Amino acid sequence: MAQQPRTVADNRRARFDYHLDETFDAGIVLVGSEVKGLRGGRASIQDAYAAEQGGEIWLVNSHIPEYAGANRFNHEPRRPRKLLLKQKEIDKLIGALKRGGVTLVPLSIYFNERGRAKVKIALARGKKLHDKRETEKTRDWNREKQRLMRSKGRE
């Protein structure tokens, strides 16, 4: 029986600060205590980003808390972690990063149906202040619309 994908960490701020172009699902290289720390569900990718180093893509500045049971064999919470992608995807991402104007932003860390930790990353272009205001206006209007529809349904 396959289990549903379970989100461990979500970067909600990324959708507000960036125009998201293309998303990729990447595996992540972890040590045992990191997997246990992720299963605890207290990971954070708020300030994280992905960068290219030596022809590979790395997740930088993500926080996976230490696992108490690991004792002295624990991991460093903010260490860079290698992302596992197909070579064609890596080449595409590195090309986009070299062209400039885009960054790689992690959107979420989750466990897939096979129990493997994955990171959803996106090629993103930063929003200007007026774009952020527009996003906020649209969100507020949709929320108000939902309230109006709900109140109409009760009458």
C-alpha positions in Angstrom: 0.0 0.0 0.0 1.6 3.3 -1.1 1.4 6.2 1.2 0.7 9.8 0.1 3.5 12.3 -0.3 4.0 14.2 3.0 5.3 17.7 3.0 7.9 18.4 5.7 8.9 22.0 4.9 7.2 24.6 2.7 8.5 27.9 1.4 5.4 29.9 1.2 7.3 33.2 0.9 8.8 32.1 -2.4 5.5 32.3 -4.3 5.1 35.9 -3.0 8.7 37.1 -3.7 9.3 35.4 -7.1 7.7 34.7 -10.5 8.1 30.9 -10.7 9.0 29.6 -14.2 9.7 25.9 -14.2 9.7 23.4 -11.3 11.9 20.3 -10.8 11.7 17.5 -8.3 15.2 16.6 -7.0 16.4 13.9 -4.7 18.6 15.1 -1.8 21.7 13.4 -0.3 21.2 13.0 3.4 22.9 11.2 6.3 20.8 9.0 8.6 20.3 11.6 11.4 19.1 14.1 8.8 16.4 11.7 7.6 15.2 11.2 11.2 15.3 15.0 11.7 13.1 15.5 8.6 10.7 12.9 9.8 10.3 14.9 13.0 8.8 17.6 10.7 10.6 20.7 11.9 12.8 21.5 8.9 13.0 25.0 7.4 13.8 26.3 3.9 12.8 29.9 4.4 16.3 31.4 3.7 17.5 28.5 1.5 18.5 28.6 -2.1 20.1 26.3 -4.6 23.4 27.0 -6.3 25.8 25.5 -8.8 29.2 24.2 -7.6 31.5 22.1 -9.7 28.8 21.1 -12.2 26.4 20.0 -9.5 23.4 21.6 -7.8 23.6 22.2 -4.0 20.9 23.2 -1.5 22.4 25.9 0.6 21.3 27.3 4.0 18.4 24.9 4.6 17.9 24.0 8.2 17.3 20.3 9.3 17.3 20.1 13.1 19.5 17.6 14.9 18.0 14.3 15.8 18.3 13.8 19.6 18.8 10.0 19.3 21.9 10.4 17.1 24.1 11.5 20.0 27.6 12.4 18.9 27.0 11.1 15.3 24.7 14.0 14.6 24.8 16.2 11.5 25.5 20.0 11.1 22.0 21.6 10.8 22.8 24.1 8.0 25.3 22.2 5.9 25.1 22.3 2.1 23.3 19.3 0.6 23.8 17.9 -2.9 20.6 17.6 -5.0 20.2 14.7 -7.3 18.9 15.5 -10.8 19.3 14.1 -14.3 22.3 15.5 -16.2 20.1 17.1 -18.8 18.2 18.9 -16.0 21.5 20.0 -14.4 22.7 21.4 -17.7 19.5 23.3 -18.2 19.6 24.8 -14.7 23.2 25.8 -15.0 22.6 27.4 -18.4 19.7 29.4 -17.0 21.7 30.5 -14.0 24.7 31.6 -16.1 22.4 33.6 -18.4 21.4 35.6 -15.3 18.3 37.1 -14.0 17.0 33.9 -12.4 17.7 32.0 -9.2 16.9 28.5 -7.9 14.4 28.6 -5.1 13.4 25.5 -3.0 9.6 25.4 -2.7 9.2 22.4 -0.5 10.8 19.3 1.1 8.6 16.2 1.1 8.7 12.4 1.3 7.4 10.8 -1.9 5.2 7.6 -1.9 8.4 5.4 -1.7 9.5 7.2 1.5 12.4 9.1 -0.2 13.1 12.7 0.7 12.7 15.1 -2.3 13.0 18.8 -2.8 10.8 20.7 -5.2 12.9 23.6 -6.7 11.9 26.2 -9.2 13.7 28.6 -11.6 12.5 31.9 -10.3 12.7 35.6 -11.3 12.4 38.2 -8.6 9.2 40.3 -8.4 9.3 44.1 -8.3 7.4 45.9 -5.5 4.5 46.7 -7.8 4.2 43.0 -8.7 4.0 42.1 -5.0 1.3 44.7 -4.4 -0.7 43.3 -7.3 -0.3 39.7 -5.9 -1.5 40.9 -2.5 -4.5 42.8 -4.1 -5.5 39.7 -6.1 -5.2 37.5 -3.0 -7.3 39.9 -0.9 -10.0 40.1 -3.6 -10.2 36.3 -3.9 -10.6 36.0 -0.1 -13.3 38.7 -0.1 -15.1 36.9 -3.0 -15.1 33.7 -1.0 -16.6 35.4 2.0 -19.3 37.0 -0.1 -20.1 33.6 -1.7 -20.3 31.9 1.6 -22.6 34.6 3.1 -24.9 34.4 0.0 -25.2 30.6 0.4 -26.4 30.9 4.0 -29.2 33.4 3.2 
